[in-house]
Amino acid sequence: MAAAVAMETDDAGNRLRFQLELEFVQCLANPNYLNFLAQRGYFKDKAFVNYLKYLLYWKEPEYAKYLNVAGLAVYTLERTRYPQCLHMLELLQYEHFRKELVNAQCAKFIDEQQILHWQHYSRKRMRLQQALAEQQQQNNAAGK
């Protein structure tokens, strides 16, 4: 009986750890949060830097898929609004990048670049969808 209780506790603990790490990794896409961490010296703490290295497992497909899942029932997570989190996690492996994040201007620049990327991505995606819809209409008209 004690073993069953221990297994349930382990499962609950693993689910909580998974959720907390997932949410933390998603937060890494926010340059203002990174600036906050840098200004408070987290990136100078060897244990924290090692933790960031440990979190690289999120780049593996079996974990990365959870970063983009909407409404995952088991974990009730929102769709990530910051898919750049894995790229930021990779950049955080470099000491020079971590040091630059102390500067608010660096965080602002990253934030602006993310916005520009999304604007370009959204417009490009809309044009592709419109072209696909037009092509389908032409195919339907040709088939009648």
C-alpha positions in Angstrom: 0.0 0.0 0.0 2.8 2.4 0.9 4.4 1.7 -2.5 1.1 2.7 -4.3 0.9 5.9 -2.4 4.6 6.7 -3.2 4.0 6.0 -6.9 0.9 8.4 -6.9 3.0 11.0 -5.1 5.8 10.6 -7.7 3.3 10.9 -10.6 1.8 14.0 -9.1 5.3 15.5 -8.5 6.4 14.7 -12.0 3.3 16.3 -13.5 3.9 19.4 -11.4 7.6 19.5 -12.3 6.7 19.1 -16.0 4.2 21.9 -15.9 6.5 24.3 -14.0 9.4 23.7 -16.3 7.1 24.1 -19.4 5.8 27.4 -18.1 9.3 28.6 -17.2 10.7 27.7 -20.7 7.8 29.5 -22.3 8.6 32.6 -20.2 12.1 32.7 -21.6 10.7 34.0 -24.9 9.9 37.3 -23.1 13.0 39.6 -23.4 11.7 41.8 -20.5 11.6 38.8 -18.3 15.1 37.9 -19.3 16.2 41.4 -18.5 14.5 41.1 -15.1 16.5 37.9 -14.4 19.8 39.4 -15.6 19.4 42.6 -13.5 18.8 40.5 -10.4 22.0 38.4 -11.1 20.4 35.1 -11.9 22.6 34.6 -14.9 25.7 35.0 -12.7 24.6 32.1 -10.5 26.3 28.9 -11.7 23.4 26.7 -10.4 20.9 28.7 -12.5 23.1 28.6 -15.6 23.3 24.8 -15.1 19.5 24.7 -14.8 19.2 26.5 -18.1 21.6 23.9 -19.7 19.4 21.1 -18.2 16.3 22.6 -19.8 17.7 22.0 -23.2 15.8 18.7 -23.2 12.8 20.8 -24.3 14.3 21.0 -27.7 13.7 17.3 -28.2 10.6 16.7 -30.3 8.9 14.6 -27.6 8.9 17.6 -25.3 8.9 20.5 -27.8 5.5 19.4 -29.1 4.0 20.6 -25.8 5.2 24.1 -26.3 2.7 24.6 -29.1 -0.3 22.5 -27.9 -3.5 24.4 -27.3 -5.6 23.3 -24.3 -3.7 20.3 -23.3 -6.3 18.6 -21.0 -3.9 17.0 -18.6 -2.0 20.2 -17.9 -4.6 22.9 -18.9 -1.9 25.0 -20.6 -2.6 27.9 -23.0 -1.1 27.9 -26.5 2.3 29.5 -26.2 2.3 33.1 -27.4 6.1 33.1 -27.4 7.3 30.2 -29.7 10.8 31.8 -29.7 11.4 30.3 -26.2 13.6 27.5 -27.5 15.7 29.9 -29.5 16.2 32.1 -26.4 17.0 29.0 -24.3 19.7 28.2 -26.8 21.1 31.8 -26.7 21.1 31.7 -22.9 23.8 29.0 -23.1 26.2 31.8 -24.1 27.7 33.9 -21.4 28.0 36.9 -23.7 24.3 36.9 -24.4 23.5 36.5 -20.7 25.7 39.5 -19.9 24.1 41.7 -22.6 20.6 41.1 -21.2 21.4 43.3 -18.2 21.0 46.2 -20.6 17.4 47.2 -21.0 18.2 48.4 -24.5 19.2 44.9 -25.5 15.9 43.5 -24.2 14.0 46.3 -26.0 15.8 45.5 -29.3 15.0 41.8 -29.0 11.3 42.7 -28.2 11.2 44.9 -31.3 12.7 42.2 -33.5 10.1 39.7 -32.3 7.3 42.1 -33.1 8.7 42.7 -36.6 9.1 39.0 -37.1 5.4 38.4 -36.2 4.2 41.2 -38.4 6.1 39.8 -41.4 5.1 36.2 -40.5 1.4 37.2 -40.2 1.3 39.1 -43.5 3.2 36.3 -45.3 0.9 33.6 -43.9 -2.2 35.6 -44.9 -0.9 36.0 -48.5 -0.2 32.2 -48.6 -3.7 31.4 -47.3 -5.3 33.8 -49.8 -3.4 32.3 -52.7 -4.4 28.8 -51.6 -8.0 29.8 -51.4 -7.9 31.4 -54.8 -6.3 28.3 -56.3 -9.0 26.1 -54.7 -11.7 28.3 -56.2 -10.1 28.1 -59.6 -9.8 24.3 -59.3 -13.5 24.1 -58.2 -14.5 26.3 -61.1 -12.5 24.2 -63.6 -14.0 21.0 -62.3 -17.6 22.1 -62.9 
